[in-house]
Amino acid sequence: MKKIILFTAFMLFSAFTMPLFASFTSTTVQGDVIVTDTKTGLIWQKTYLSVERNWQQALSYCEYLTYAGYTDWRLPNKNELASLVNYAKYNPASDFPDMPSNSFWSSSTDAGYTYYAFCVLFRDGAVYSGDGFKSSNNYVRCVR
Protein backbone atom coordinates (compact mmCIF):
# COMPACT_ATOMS: atom_id res chain seq x y z
CA MET A 1 0.00 0.00 0.00
CA LYS A 2 2.84 2.38 0.88
CA LYS A 3 4.43 1.85 -2.56
CA ILE A 4 1.13 2.62 -4.32
CA ILE A 5 0.73 5.86 -2.35
CA LEU A 6 4.32 6.87 -3.09
CA PHE A 7 3.88 6.08 -6.79
CA THR A 8 0.65 8.11 -6.93
CA ALA A 9 2.32 11.04 -5.17
CA PHE A 10 5.24 10.85 -7.61
CA MET A 11 2.87 10.82 -10.58
CA LEU A 12 1.03 13.90 -9.29
CA PHE A 13 4.30 15.67 -8.55
CA SER A 14 5.61 14.73 -12.01
CA ALA A 15 2.54 16.11 -13.73
CA PHE A 16 3.32 19.58 -12.36
CA THR A 17 7.12 19.60 -12.47
CA MET A 18 8.10 17.74 -15.64
CA PRO A 19 7.60 18.90 -19.20
CA LEU A 20 4.39 17.58 -20.72
CA PHE A 21 6.23 15.91 -23.57
CA ALA A 22 9.92 15.90 -24.25
CA SER A 23 11.27 17.04 -27.58
CA PHE A 24 14.46 15.48 -28.88
CA THR A 25 17.15 16.32 -31.40
CA SER A 26 19.85 13.86 -32.43
CA THR A 27 23.41 14.87 -33.33
CA THR A 28 26.42 12.79 -34.32
CA VAL A 29 29.63 13.74 -32.50
CA GLN A 30 32.86 11.85 -33.20
CA GLY A 31 30.84 8.95 -34.63
CA ASP A 32 28.50 8.66 -31.62
CA VAL A 33 24.89 9.83 -31.56
CA ILE A 34 23.78 12.04 -28.69
CA VAL A 35 20.17 13.02 -28.09
CA THR A 36 19.37 16.40 -26.57
CA ASP A 37 16.10 16.90 -24.75
CA THR A 38 15.24 20.45 -25.81
CA LYS A 39 12.83 20.88 -22.87
CA THR A 40 15.24 19.91 -20.07
CA GLY A 41 18.60 20.56 -21.75
CA LEU A 42 19.82 17.10 -20.76
CA ILE A 43 22.07 15.29 -23.22
CA TRP A 44 21.57 11.53 -23.48
CA GLN A 45 23.59 8.71 -24.90
CA LYS A 46 21.48 7.37 -27.80
CA THR A 47 22.89 3.88 -27.66
CA TYR A 48 22.25 2.16 -24.39
CA LEU A 49 24.23 -0.60 -22.77
CA SER A 50 22.51 -3.57 -24.39
CA VAL A 51 23.68 -6.02 -21.74
CA GLU A 52 21.84 -5.67 -18.46
CA ARG A 53 23.92 -4.72 -15.42
CA ASN A 54 23.37 -4.50 -11.69
CA TRP A 55 23.07 -1.07 -10.10
CA GLN A 56 26.71 -0.71 -9.03
CA GLN A 57 27.90 -1.76 -12.49
CA ALA A 58 25.51 0.77 -14.04
CA LEU A 59 26.92 3.58 -11.89
CA SER A 60 30.49 2.61 -12.80
CA TYR A 61 29.71 2.24 -16.50
CA CYS A 62 28.39 5.80 -16.73
CA GLU A 63 31.12 7.24 -14.50
CA TYR A 64 33.89 5.88 -16.74
CA LEU A 65 32.12 6.26 -20.10
CA THR A 66 33.78 8.18 -22.92
CA TYR A 67 31.12 8.79 -25.57
CA ALA A 68 30.89 11.47 -28.27
CA GLY A 69 34.11 12.96 -26.88
CA TYR A 70 32.59 13.59 -23.44
CA THR A 71 33.75 12.02 -20.17
CA ASP A 72 31.26 13.59 -17.74
CA TRP A 73 28.47 11.03 -18.15
CA ARG A 74 26.48 9.79 -15.16
CA LEU A 75 23.56 7.55 -14.36
CA PRO A 76 20.39 9.72 -14.39
CA ASN A 77 18.33 10.22 -11.26
CA LYS A 78 14.74 8.94 -11.25
CA ASN A 79 13.24 12.31 -12.21
CA GLU A 80 15.61 12.77 -15.14
CA LEU A 81 14.93 9.26 -16.39
CA ALA A 82 11.17 9.71 -15.92
CA SER A 83 11.34 12.89 -18.02
CA LEU A 84 11.78 10.59 -21.04
CA VAL A 85 8.33 9.06 -20.46
CA ASN A 86 5.31 10.01 -22.54
CA TYR A 87 2.29 8.60 -20.69
CA ALA A 88 0.14 9.05 -23.79
CA LYS A 89 2.15 6.26 -25.43
CA TYR A 90 2.60 2.58 -24.63
CA ASN A 91 5.24 -0.03 -25.45
CA PRO A 92 7.35 2.06 -25.41
CA ALA A 93 5.94 4.93 -23.37
CA SER A 94 8.46 7.40 -24.76
CA ASP A 95 9.24 9.60 -27.74
CA PHE A 96 12.98 9.04 -27.23
CA PRO A 97 14.46 7.71 -30.49
CA ASP A 98 14.51 3.89 -30.61
CA MET A 99 13.61 3.51 -26.92
CA PRO A 100 13.04 -0.15 -26.03
CA SER A 101 10.24 -1.13 -23.66
CA ASN A 102 12.68 -2.29 -20.98
CA SER A 103 13.55 -1.22 -17.44
CA PHE A 104 16.44 1.20 -17.00
CA TRP A 105 18.34 2.00 -13.82
CA SER A 106 18.32 5.41 -12.17
CA SER A 107 20.93 6.57 -9.68
CA SER A 108 18.23 7.15 -7.04
CA THR A 109 18.17 4.87 -4.04
CA ASP A 110 14.85 4.21 -2.31
CA ALA A 111 15.21 6.06 1.02
CA GLY A 112 12.98 3.57 2.82
CA TYR A 113 14.70 0.48 1.41
CA THR A 114 18.33 1.26 0.66
CA TYR A 115 18.89 -2.11 -1.01
CA TYR A 116 16.50 -0.89 -3.77
CA ALA A 117 17.12 1.69 -6.47
CA PHE A 118 14.49 3.26 -8.71
CA CYS A 119 13.97 2.08 -12.25
CA VAL A 120 11.78 3.25 -15.10
CA LEU A 121 9.94 0.65 -17.15
CA PHE A 122 9.49 2.13 -20.60
CA ARG A 123 6.77 -0.34 -21.54
CA ASP A 124 4.26 1.77 -19.60
CA GLY A 125 6.37 4.50 -17.94
CA ALA A 126 6.20 3.05 -14.43
CA VAL A 127 8.73 4.48 -11.97
CA TYR A 128 9.32 1.85 -9.32
CA SER A 129 11.73 0.46 -6.79
CA GLY A 130 9.87 -2.68 -5.70
CA ASP A 131 11.71 -5.00 -8.09
CA GLY A 132 14.79 -2.82 -8.22
CA PHE A 133 17.08 -4.81 -5.96
CA LYS A 134 20.48 -3.25 -6.56
CA SER A 135 21.83 -6.74 -7.23
CA SER A 136 19.31 -7.40 -10.03
CA ASN A 137 19.99 -6.49 -13.66
CA ASN A 138 18.45 -3.72 -15.76
CA TYR A 139 19.47 -1.68 -18.77
CA VAL A 140 21.64 1.44 -18.62
CA ARG A 141 21.49 4.77 -20.49
CA CYS A 142 23.77 7.60 -19.39
CA VAL A 143 23.14 11.36 -19.27
CA ARG A 144 25.17 14.55 -18.98
N, C-alpha and C positions, 0 to 999 in steps of 0.2 A: 504494500500500500504506500509506503514511504517513497519508493522509487517512482510510482505513478504520479504522486503529488509533485515530486521534484521535477519529473519530466514535463508535467503540465505547466508548472511555474516557469521552466526554461522556455517552453514554447511561447508562452505569453510574453515573457521578457524579450525573446528573439523577435517577435512580431513588431515590437516597438523600437528595437535598437539595431536591427540588421537591415540592410537594404532589401527592398521587396524582391528584386531579382538582380542577380549579378550580371554584369556585362563583361565579356572577355575579348581580349585581342591577343593573338599569337604572333611571336617574333622569333626568328632563328638567330641565335648568337653563337658564334664559334661552332656551328654544326649541331647545337642543341636547341630545342624549342622551349621557350618560356611562355607562360600565359599570364598576362596582367589582368587583374580584376580592376576594371576602370572605376568601380564604385568604392572599393576599399583601398585601392592602391597596392594591394599585396601582389607579389610576383611569385608564381607557382612553377614548379617543375612540371612540364607536361607529361613526360614519361614517369611512371611510378615504378617503384621497386616491385617487379612482378612475382617475386618469391616472398611469401609471407614471412614475417619476422616477429619475435616477441618484442615487448615494449622497450626494453633496454637496448636491444639491437636496433630498433627503429630510431631511438634517440641518437645513438652513436652513428648510424648511417647518415642522418641529416647533418650532424655536427661535423663530420669529416668529408662531406660531399663537395666535390668540385664539379660544377655543372654550368655551362654557358659562360665560363670564365669567372664565376662567382664562387666564393668560399664561405660566405656567411649564411648558409642555409640552416634551417632548424625545423624541428617537428612542430606543426601548428598547434595552437591551443584549441580547445573544443569549440570556442566561438568562431575562431578563424575558419576552422574546418567546416563548421555548420553554415558559414556564409556561402559555401558552394552549393548548398541545397536549394532546390526550387520545389516547394511542396505542391505546386500545381502539376508536377510531372511524377512519373512512376517508372522505375526499372530502366534506366536510372532516374532518380529524383534530382537531376542536376542539368544545367546548361553547359557545364564545363566540357570542353572538347574531349570526346572519346572516354568519358568517365564510365568505368565499369560499375556494376551494381553491388560491389563488395563493401566490406567493412574496412575502414582506415583508422589507424591510430591517431590520437591527439596526444599532446604532451601533458594534458591535464589529468592529475590524479584525483580520484574521488576522495574528498576530505573525510567522509564517514567510513570509508573502507579503503585504506591506503594500498592494499594489494590489488586494487582495481584502477584502471585508467579509462578515460572516456574514449569512445569510438563513435564514428558516424557510419551508419549503414546506408549506402547510396541507393539501395533498392527502393527504400521508401523515405529516406531522410531522417531516420530515427537516430537520436543522440542518446547513447546509453553507456552504462558502466557495468551492468549486471553480468554480462558474459565477458567483460573485458579484463579477466585475470591478466596481470602483467606478464605471466609466463605463457599465455596462449599466443597464437599467431594471427596477425592481421596484416593488411597491406599498408604501404608507406608512401606518402607523397610529401615532399618538403616544400617549404615556403621561405621567402625572405622579404 
